[in-house]
Amino acid sequence: MAINYPENYKEMYWHSVEDGDFPNADEYVLLSFENFSLPMVGRCEGNEYDGYIFYLGDEMDSCVSEGLFVNAWMPIPKRLEE
């Protein structure tokens, strides 16, 4: 059986926020944390002038206010289609 990889599979790697690499504001991504072992789905808002703020899911409280420090993000893979 042949596997049809998601069209974004080549982008499926961790993007470091230390390198100034941030996701688009209109998409949900997987977030990696320097002080928590499990990735979570979240989003990023802001810009290079005002700064970027990460949020978990649809929450209004930032990750930092919850004590979570984002160190990287990854696009969420598209579902596998057979």
C-alpha distances in whole Angstrom, upper triangle without the diagonal:
4,7,10,12,16,18,21,19,21,24,23,26,29,32,35,38,40,39,40,37,36,34,35,37,35,32,31,29,29,32,33,36,39,40,37,34,32,30,31,30,33,35,38,41,43,44,45,49,49,46,43,42,39,39,37,35,37,40,44,45,43,41,44,47,44,45,41,41,38,37,34,31,28,26,24,20,19,17,13,12,9
4,7,9,13,15,17,16,18,21,20,23,26,29,32,35,38,36,37,34,34,31,32,34,32,29,28,27,27,30,31,35,37,39,36,33,31,29,30,29,32,33,35,38,41,41,42,46,46,44,40,40,37,37,35,33,36,39,42,43,41,40,43,45,43,43,40,39,36,35,32,29,25,23,22,18,17,15,12,10,8
4,6,9,12,14,12,15,17,16,20,23,26,29,32,34,33,34,30,30,27,28,31,29,26,25,23,23,26,27,31,33,35,33,30,27,25,26,25,28,29,31,34,37,38,39,42,43,40,37,36,33,33,31,30,32,35,38,39,38,36,39,41,39,39,36,35,32,31,28,25,22,20,18,14,13,12,8,8,6
4,7,9,11,10,13,16,15,19,22,24,28,30,33,32,32,28,28,25,26,28,26,23,22,21,22,25,27,30,33,35,32,30,27,25,25,24,26,27,29,32,35,35,36,40,40,38,34,34,32,31,30,28,30,33,36,37,36,34,38,40,38,39,35,35,31,30,27,24,20,18,16,13,11,10,7,6,6
4,6,8,7,9,12,11,15,18,20,24,26,29,28,28,25,24,22,23,25,23,20,20,18,18,22,23,27,29,31,29,27,24,22,22,21,23,24,26,29,31,32,33,37,37,34,31,31,28,28,27,25,28,31,34,35,33,31,34,37,35,35,32,31,28,27,23,20,16,14,13,10,9,9,7,8,9
4,5,5,9,10,10,14,17,18,22,24,27,26,26,22,21,19,19,22,20,17,16,15,16,19,21,25,28,30,28,26,23,20,20,18,20,21,23,26,28,28,30,33,34,31,28,28,25,25,24,22,25,28,30,31,30,29,32,34,32,33,29,29,25,25,21,18,14,11,10,7,5,7,6,8,10
4,6,8,9,10,14,17,18,22,24,27,25,25,21,20,17,18,20,18,16,16,16,17,20,22,26,29,31,29,27,25,22,22,19,21,21,22,25,27,27,28,32,32,30,27,28,25,26,25,23,25,28,31,32,30,29,32,35,33,34,30,29,26,25,21,18,14,12,11,9,7,10,10,11,13
4,6,5,7,10,13,14,18,20,23,21,21,17,17,14,15,18,16,13,14,12,14,17,19,22,25,28,26,24,22,19,19,17,18,18,19,22,24,24,25,28,29,27,24,24,22,23,22,21,23,26,28,29,27,26,29,31,30,31,27,26,22,21,18,14,11,8,9,7,7,10,11,13,16
4,5,5,9,12,14,18,20,23,21,22,18,18,16,17,20,19,16,16,14,14,17,18,22,24,27,25,23,21,18,19,17,19,19,21,24,26,26,27,30,31,28,25,26,23,24,23,22,25,27,30,30,28,26,29,32,31,31,27,26,22,21,17,15,11,9,10,7,8,11,11,13,15
4,5,8,11,13,16,19,21,19,20,16,17,16,17,20,20,17,17,15,15,18,19,22,24,27,26,24,22,19,20,19,21,20,21,24,26,25,25,29,30,27,25,26,24,25,24,24,27,29,31,31,29,27,30,33,32,31,27,26,22,20,17,15,11,10,12,10,12,14,14,16,18
4,6,9,9,13,15,18,16,17,13,13,12,14,17,17,14,14,12,12,15,16,19,21,24,23,22,20,17,18,16,17,17,17,20,22,21,22,26,26,24,21,22,20,21,21,21,23,26,27,28,25,24,26,29,28,28,24,22,19,17,13,11,8,7,10,9,11,14,15,18,20
4,7,9,13,15,18,17,18,14,14,13,15,18,18,15,14,11,10,13,13,17,19,22,20,19,17,14,15,14,16,16,17,21,23,23,23,27,27,24,21,22,19,20,20,19,22,24,27,27,24,22,25,28,26,26,22,21,17,16,12,10,6,6,8,7,10,13,14,17,19
4,6,10,13,15,14,15,12,13,13,16,18,19,16,15,11,10,11,11,15,16,19,18,17,16,13,15,15,16,16,17,20,22,22,22,26,26,23,20,21,18,20,19,20,23,25,26,26,23,21,23,26,25,24,20,19,15,13,10,8,6,8,10,10,14,16,17,20,23
4,6,9,12,11,13,10,11,11,15,17,18,15,14,10,9,9,8,11,13,16,15,14,14,11,13,13,14,15,15,18,20,20,20,23,23,20,17,18,15,17,17,18,21,22,24,23,20,18,19,23,22,21,17,15,11,9,6,5,5,8,11,12,16,18,20,23,26
4,6,9,8,9,6,8,9,12,15,17,15,14,11,10,10,10,12,13,17,17,17,16,13,15,14,14,14,13,16,17,16,16,20,20,17,14,15,14,16,17,18,21,22,23,23,19,17,19,22,22,21,17,14,11,9,5,5,6,9,12,14,17,21,22,25,28
4,5,5,7,6,8,10,14,16,19,17,16,13,12,10,9,11,11,15,16,16,16,14,15,16,15,15,13,16,16,16,15,18,19,15,13,14,13,16,17,20,22,22,23,22,18,16,17,20,20,19,15,12,9,6,4,7,9,12,15,18,21,24,26,29,32
4,5,5,5,6,9,13,14,17,16,16,13,13,10,10,11,11,15,16,17,17,15,16,16,14,13,11,13,13,13,12,15,15,12,10,11,11,14,16,18,21,20,21,19,16,14,14,18,18,17,14,11,8,6,5,8,11,14,17,19,22,25,28,31,34
4,5,7,9,13,16,18,21,20,19,17,16,14,12,12,12,15,17,18,19,17,19,19,18,17,14,16,16,15,13,16,16,13,12,14,14,17,19,22,24,23,23,22,18,16,15,19,20,18,15,12,10,7,8,11,14,17,20,23,26,29,31,34,37
4,6,9,12,15,18,21,20,20,17,17,15,14,15,15,18,20,21,21,19,20,21,19,18,15,17,16,15,12,16,17,14,13,15,16,19,21,23,25,25,25,24,21,19,19,22,23,21,19,15,13,10,9,12,14,16,20,22,25,28,30,33,36
4,6,10,13,14,18,17,18,16,17,15,15,16,16,19,21,22,22,19,20,20,18,16,13,14,13,11,9,12,13,10,10,13,14,17,20,22,23,23,23,22,18,18,17,21,22,21,18,15,12,11,10,11,14,16,19,22,25,28,30,33,36
4,7,10,12,15,14,15,13,14,13,13,15,16,19,20,21,20,17,18,17,15,14,11,13,13,11,10,14,15,12,10,13,13,16,18,20,21,22,22,22,18,17,18,21,22,21,18,15,12,10,9,9,11,12,16,18,21,24,26,29,32
4,7,9,12,11,12,10,12,11,13,14,16,19,19,20,19,16,16,15,12,10,8,9,10,9,9,13,13,10,8,10,10,13,15,16,18,19,19,19,15,15,16,19,20,20,17,14,11,11,9,8,10,11,14,17,19,23,25,28,31
4,6,8,7,9,8,10,10,13,15,18,20,20,21,19,15,15,13,11,8,7,9,10,10,12,15,15,13,10,11,10,12,14,14,16,17,18,18,16,15,17,20,20,21,18,16,12,13,10,8,8,8,11,14,16,20,22,25,28
4,6,6,9,9,13,13,16,19,21,24,23,24,22,18,17,14,12,9,7,8,9,10,12,15,15,13,11,12,11,13,15,15,15,17,18,19,17,17,19,21,22,23,20,19,15,16,14,11,11,10,13,15,16,20,23,25,29
4,6,8,10,13,14,17,19,21,23,23,24,22,19,16,14,11,7,5,5,7,9,12,14,13,12,10,10,10,11,13,13,13,14,14,16,14,15,17,19,20,21,19,18,15,17,15,13,13,12,14,17,18,21,24,27,30
4,7,10,14,15,18,21,24,26,25,25,23,19,17,13,11,8,8,8,11,12,16,18,17,16,13,13,12,12,14,12,12,15,15,17,16,17,20,21,22,24,21,21,18,19,17,14,14,12,13,16,16,19,22,24,28
4,6,10,12,16,18,22,23,22,22,20,16,14,10,9,6,8,10,13,14,17,20,19,17,14,14,12,12,12,11,11,14,16,17,16,16,19,21,21,23,20,19,16,18,15,12,11,8,9,12,13,16,19,21,25
4,7,9,13,16,19,21,19,19,16,13,10,7,5,5,8,11,14,16,19,21,20,18,14,13,10,10,9,8,9,12,14,16,14,14,17,19,18,20,17,17,14,16,13,10,9,7,7,11,12,14,18,20,24
4,6,10,13,16,18,16,16,14,10,8,6,6,6,8,12,15,17,18,22,21,18,14,13,10,10,10,9,12,14,16,17,15,14,17,19,18,19,15,15,12,13,10,6,6,5,5,9,11,14,17,20,24
4,7,10,14,15,13,13,10,6,5,5,6,8,11,14,17,19,20,24,22,19,16,14,11,11,9,10,13,15,17,17,15,13,16,18,17,17,14,13,10,11,9,5,5,6,6,9,12,14,17,20,24
4,7,10,12,10,11,9,5,5,6,6,8,10,13,16,18,19,22,20,17,14,12,9,9,8,10,14,14,16,15,13,10,13,15,14,14,10,10,6,8,6,5,7,9,10,13,16,18,21,24,27
4,7,9,8,8,7,5,7,9,10,12,13,16,18,20,20,23,22,18,15,14,11,12,11,13,17,17,19,17,14,11,13,16,14,13,9,8,6,6,5,6,8,11,12,15,18,20,22,26,29
4,5,5,7,8,7,9,11,12,13,14,17,19,20,21,23,22,18,15,14,11,12,12,15,18,17,18,16,13,9,10,13,12,10,6,5,4,5,7,9,12,15,16,19,22,24,26,30,33
4,6,8,10,10,12,15,15,17,16,19,21,22,22,24,23,19,17,15,13,15,15,18,21,20,21,18,15,12,11,15,13,11,8,6,6,6,9,11,14,18,19,22,25,27,29,33,35
4,7,9,11,13,16,16,18,18,21,22,24,24,26,24,21,19,17,15,15,15,18,21,19,20,18,15,11,11,13,11,8,7,6,8,9,12,14,17,20,21,24,27,28,31,34,37
4,6,8,10,13,14,17,18,21,23,25,26,28,26,22,20,17,15,15,13,16,19,18,20,17,15,11,12,14,12,10,7,8,9,10,12,14,16,19,19,21,25,26,28,31,34
4,7,10,13,15,18,19,23,25,27,27,30,28,25,22,20,17,17,15,17,21,20,22,20,18,14,16,18,15,13,11,11,11,12,12,13,15,18,18,20,23,24,25,29,31
4,7,10,13,16,18,21,24,26,27,30,28,25,21,19,16,15,13,14,18,18,20,19,17,14,16,18,15,14,11,12,11,12,12,12,13,15,15,17,20,20,22,26,28
4,7,9,12,15,18,21,23,24,27,25,22,18,17,13,13,10,12,16,16,18,17,15,12,15,17,15,14,11,11,10,11,10,9,10,12,11,13,17,18,20,24,26
4,6,10,13,16,19,22,23,26,24,21,17,15,11,10,7,8,12,12,15,15,13,11,14,16,13,14,11,12,10,12,11,10,10,12,10,13,16,17,20,23,26
4,7,11,14,17,20,22,25,23,20,16,14,10,9,6,6,9,11,14,14,13,11,15,16,15,16,13,14,12,14,12,9,10,10,8,11,14,15,18,21,25
4,7,10,14,16,19,21,19,17,13,11,7,5,4,4,7,9,11,11,10,9,13,14,13,15,12,12,10,13,12,9,10,10,10,14,16,18,21,24,27
4,7,10,13,16,18,16,14,10,8,6,5,6,7,8,9,11,12,10,10,13,15,15,16,13,13,11,13,12,9,11,10,11,15,16,19,22,25,29
4,7,9,12,14,13,10,7,6,4,6,9,10,11,11,11,12,9,10,12,14,15,16,14,13,10,12,11,10,12,12,13,17,19,22,25,28,31
4,7,10,12,10,8,6,5,6,8,11,12,12,12,11,12,10,12,13,15,16,18,16,15,13,15,15,13,15,15,17,20,22,25,28,31,34
4,7,8,6,6,4,6,9,11,15,16,15,15,14,14,12,14,14,16,18,19,18,16,15,16,16,15,17,18,20,23,25,28,31,33,37
4,6,6,5,6,9,12,14,18,19,19,19,17,18,15,17,17,19,21,22,20,18,16,17,16,16,18,18,21,24,26,29,32,34,38
4,6,5,7,11,13,17,20,22,22,22,20,20,17,18,18,20,23,23,21,18,16,16,16,17,19,20,23,26,28,31,34,36,40
4,6,9,12,15,18,22,24,23,23,21,21,18,20,19,21,24,24,22,20,19,19,20,20,22,23,26,29,31,34,37,40,43
4,7,10,13,16,20,21,21,20,18,17,15,17,16,18,21,21,20,18,17,18,19,19,22,23,25,29,31,34,37,39,43
4,7,10,13,17,19,19,18,16,16,13,14,13,15,18,18,17,15,14,15,15,16,19,20,23,26,28,31,34,37,41
4,7,10,14,16,16,15,14,14,10,11,11,14,16,16,14,12,11,12,13,13,16,17,19,23,25,28,31,34,37
4,7,10,13,13,12,11,10,7,8,8,10,12,13,12,10,9,12,13,13,16,17,18,22,24,27,30,33,37
4,7,10,11,10,10,9,6,6,8,10,11,12,9,9,7,10,11,10,13,14,15,19,21,24,27,30,34
4,6,7,6,7,7,5,5,8,9,9,12,10,11,10,13,13,12,14,15,15,19,21,23,26,29,33
4,6,6,8,8,7,6,10,11,10,12,10,11,10,14,14,12,14,14,14,17,19,21,24,27,31
4,6,9,10,10,10,14,14,13,15,13,15,14,17,16,13,14,14,13,16,17,18,22,25,28
4,7,9,10,12,15,15,14,17,16,17,16,20,19,16,17,17,15,19,19,21,24,27,30
4,6,7,9,12,11,11,14,13,15,15,19,19,17,19,19,18,21,23,24,27,30,34
4,6,9,12,10,11,14,14,16,16,20,20,19,21,21,21,24,25,27,31,33,37
4,7,8,6,7,11,11,13,14,18,19,18,21,21,21,25,27,28,32,35,38
4,5,5,7,9,9,10,10,14,15,15,18,19,20,23,25,28,31,34,37
4,5,5,6,5,7,8,11,13,13,16,18,18,22,24,26,29,33,36
4,5,5,5,6,8,11,14,15,18,21,21,25,28,30,33,36,39
4,5,7,9,12,15,17,18,21,23,24,27,30,31,35,38,41
4,6,9,11,15,17,17,20,22,22,26,28,30,33,36,39
4,7,10,13,16,17,20,23,23,26,29,31,33,37,40
4,6,10,12,13,16,19,19,23,26,27,30,34,37
4,6,9,11,15,18,19,22,26,28,30,34,37
4,6,8,11,14,16,19,22,25,27,31,34
4,7,11,14,16,19,23,25,27,31,34
4,7,11,13,16,19,22,24,27,30
4,7,9,12,16,18,21,24,27
4,6,9,12,15,17,20,23
4,6,9,12,15,18,21
4,6,9,12,15,18
4,6,8,12,15
4,6,9,12
4,6,10
4,7
4
